[in-house]
Amino acid sequence: MEGQPVDASRILRVRSRIPSFSLSPGALVARLLWARRGTGRPVTWDDYRKARESREGGVDIDLPTFRTLLETSRPDPGYKWRDHPFRPGYRDSEGREYEVIAASPGRIDLLREDGVAGYATEEEFQKFFTPISRID
């Protein structure tokens, strides 16, 4: 794999999870419905309160509004999508390409060629990833 050229023109569709506190009440109910689908357990007011309650206490909607949203919302995981120009710089032992998105002490955030984001410790990164040789 080493020494193979890299196609730098790929655009990846990258999925990011929107934090629960940033979702509208309706979007949060939809996320809760998504999380509970197939379990046979209903989404409850307590579920909403746990997901939404601020440190000061209280929630942003009342129980009747919650019930209305529960009846009118469709399950949705609450992700946002963005196009990312993929510029890989590393490969793993299986030949998959990765781009370093961010690095901080003890953690390196990575984006894989299939759009999956993850991270590695500095030790793991040094052990499992090799730089891609650029051939012009």
N, C-alpha and C positions, 0 to 999 in steps of 0.2 A: 504494500500500500504506500509505503513511503516513497516520495518522489513523484507520485502521480499528481497531475494538475488538478486544480480546484476550479469549479465553475462558480464564479463570484456573482452571477446575475440572478440568482434565485431569490424569489420573494416568498417568505413563509407567512402563513396565516397563524398568528399566535394568540392563544387564549389566555386571558387573565381573569382571576376570580375577583369580583368586586367585593370589598369588605362589607359585611352585613350592615355596619353603621352608615355606610354610604348609600344603601338602597332605599328607595321610597317604600312606604308601608306596603303598597301593593306588590312591589318586587320582592320584598322580604317574605310576604305570605307565599308568593309563588315559589321562592327558594325552599321554604319549609315544606310545601306540598311536594316539591321535587325530591327532597331528602326522605320523605316518608312514603313515597310511592312504592307499592309492592310489599310494604311491611304489614299492612292491615291495621296499623296504628294511626289514628286521626291526629291532625295538627290541632293543638290546643292553645288556649289563651296563654297558659303558662309557658308554652314553647315560644310564643311570640315575645312575651315579656322578658324571658331569659336572653333571647337574641337581641332585643332592642333596648332594654333598660339602660339608662345612662348612669353614671356614677352618682349623680345627684338623686337618683330614684325617679320613678315615673316613666311613662312611655308616651309616644307621640300620637297615639290614637286611643279611642275608647273601645270597650267591648262590642257595642253594636256595630261600629265601623269595622272592627276585626271580623265579625261574623259575616258582614256583607262582602268583604274582600275574600273571605274563605269560599263563599258561594260563587263569586264571579271571576276568581283568578284561575289561571291554568298553570300547571307545574312548569317551572323554568329554573335552571340552575343559577342564573344570575351571573353570567360571564360577559366580558366584553372581548371583542376581537379587534386585532390590528394587524396591518401588513408590516412585515419587518424585512428589510433587505439583509439576507443571511450572508454573513462573511465568516465562514469557518476558519479556525486557526489551529484546531486540534482534532485528532482522531483517537478513538478507543481501540482496543485490541481486536474488535470485530469489524473495524473499518468504518464505523459510523462517524460522521463529522459533527463537530461542536463549535459553537462560538462562545467566548467568554463575554457575558453581559455586564457583570460587575464583580469586583473583588474587594473583599474587606478582610481584616485579620481573622484567620481561621475559616473563612468561607469564600468559595468561588461559585458564583451563579453562572449556570450554563444553559445554552439553548441548543438542543439536538436538531439534526437535519429534518426530522419529521415534525418539528414545532413543539416538542415536549420540553418544558423548562424543568430544571432541577438544580442541584448544587452538589459540591464536593468539598471536603476539607482540603487544606493545602497539601497534606500528606497523601490523600487519595488522588488528588489531581496530579501530583508528581509521579505517582506510582502507575496510574492507569491511563494517562493521556500522553500522546506524543505530538509535537508540533508538526504541522503540515508544511512540507517544502513547497515553496512557491516557484513554479516554472513559468517564466514569461516567454 
